[in-house]
Amino acid sequence: MASDRLYLVFSLPNHPGVAVYLHRTAELSDGTRGTTPVVQPVFDDDVERSQVWTNPEFAVHARDYWRKRGFCVVIKDRHGQVLFERENTEEPRFDDSRVPRFVPFTNGLGLIVTPGNTPSGPTWFVRASDIPFFTADARHTAIESVSGDTPESAAQRAVDSWGPQILFADPDAADKQKAERQQQASQQTPFMPRLRPGDCR
């Protein structure tokens, strides 16, 4: 329905007073070999050429993503009304202490799940940009995130939507194992030989 069409509207310093819309995203590189390309927004001043969002949760997630990267952006409907803004006086309804985590499946592989907040409350997202299967050929720029009420439900929805081939090994597994070994070693009492009368060291 047309009433459900949402748009990301940016205010840019070099276009004061002019609304520009998110058209698409692009990966830009400075040309240095081995560096990871940076995802940047591509704008258009024609609303008919802008990206349309029909899922409010995904629109809010995208808005917050660009805000964290320093952009001034709001969500508007086709009438130009700003939507999903929290008032400063509103009590927080969510836990901001949540951090991304790796959710493993029974085969040991899994997905990274990221916390997010929507107008209806806190949720968890599996972002295509966090999945090597999609980032290898830059398909993640055209795939919307999948969300769930819990990390596990978000991960399961992602597998149901995209297939089990998206699962990957925990990228921090080696560091976690090393930390566990160091902790175990620090807790072990070193062997001290018993000294007998007349023994010298």
N, C-alpha and C positions, 0 to 999 in steps of 0.2 A: 504494500500500500504506500502511496505517496507520502502520507502523513508520518510514516515510519522512516523516511529518508533523513539521515544525519550526515553532517559534514564537519570536518576539522578545519577551522578558520584561524589563520595565523595573522599576527600583527608584526610586521617586519620594520626594523629601524630605517631601512632605505626606501620604504613605501609607507610613510606616515599617513594614517587616516584611510588607507586602502586595504580592504579585506582581500586576502589571498587564500586560496584553498589548496589542500593537499591533493596533488594530482597522482603521484606515485612515489616510490622510493627508489633510490639508485645507490650503487656501491661505488665510492670514489677512492682512488689510490693516489698517493703522491709520487708514484713511480718507483719507489724504493723496493728493491727486490726482497721478497720474504716478509714484507709487512702485510698486515691484515687490512683489507679495504674497510673504509668507514661508511656506514649507511647514512645517507643524507636525504632529506625530503626534497621533492621536486614540486614546485608550485605552479598554479595557474590562476589567473584572475577571473576566469569564466567558471561559474558554478556548474555548468553543464559538462565541463571536462574534468570535474573533480571526482575524487574517490568517494563513493557512497557507502555509508555504513547502515546496516539494518538491525544490527545487534547492539543495543546500548552498552552492554558489558565490554564488548570489543572496542567500541568507540572510546569509552572511558579509559580503557587500558592503553590505547594508542595515544590519547591526549596526554596521559600521565607520562608515557614513555618520552614524548617530545619535550614536555615540561622539564623533566629531569635533565635533559640535554640543553637547557637554557632558552628554549623557544617560548614565546608568548602565544598560547593557543587555547581556543575554547571550542566547545561542541555547539553547533547551531542546527535548528531544524530548517525546513524549506521556507519558513516565514521569517527567518533571521533571529528567532528567539534563542537566547543562550540557555543551555540545559545542563543539568547534573553538576551544578556548582554547590559546594557546601558552604554554608554561612560560617563566619568566624566564631559565632557564639554557640555553634552546635557542639555538643559533647561528642568526643570521638566514640565511634561505634565499633572500632576494630583494633586489633593488636598490631602496632607498628614494629614490634620486636621480632616478628617472624622473618626468617631468612630463607633464601633458596636452599633446596635440599635434593639429594639424589634418591629417587624411589626405585629400589630394585624389584625385579620380577623373579619368579622361581628359577629361571635359568642363569641368574647372576647378573644379567644385563638390566638396564633400566633407563630412566629419563630424569632430567633435571626439571624440577617443579618450582615455580617462582610465585611468591605471595603477591596478591594485588587487592585493591579495594574497588568496589563498584557501588552505585547508588543503593543497591539492596544489601550491601554489607561486604565483609571480607570473602575472598575466594582465592583459588590457586590456579595458576596458568601453566600450560606447557607451550612454550614459544617455539615456533619453527626455527627461529634463529639460534636456538640452543641445541639443535639436532644435526649432527654431522652429515647424516644421510641427505638432508636438504641443503645445507650450506655448501656442500661440495660443488654443486653446480648453480648456486645462487637461487634455487627455487624458493627459499624461505621468504624472499621479498614479496611473493604473491600468495602466501598461505597465511590465513588468520590463525591466531592462537586458539587453543582448546582450554576450557576451564572446567573446574569442578569444586565442590564444597570442601573436599579434603585433598591432600596431596595424592593419595592413592586413587581416588575417583578421577582426578584430572589425568593422571598417568594412564589409567585404564581407558578413558574416553579417547585419549590420543592414539592408543594402539587400536582401538575399535575403528577410529576414523582413518588412520593412515597405514595400519598394518604393522606386524611385529618386526619388520625389517628396519624400523626406525630406532630400535633399542640399541644401546651401546654400553660399553664398560664404564664404570665410575672413573672419571678422569682424576679424582683425588685418591683413588684406592691405594696407590703406592705410598703416598705421603701419610695416609692414615695407618697403614701397616708399619711404616717406619716409626711413627710416633708411638704406636702400641708396643713395639719391640723395645724402644728406649724406656718406656714407662715400666715394662716388666723387668728390664735389666736394673733399673734404679731401685726397684722394690726387693730384689734378691740380696740376701746377706752374703757378702764375699766370704770364701772359705779361708779360715785362719788355722794353720797347723798348731797343734797343742805342743807347748814347750815343756821339756822335762828338765829337772835339775841338772845343771852342768852344760846344757845346750847354749851355744852362742849364736848370735845373729850377725 
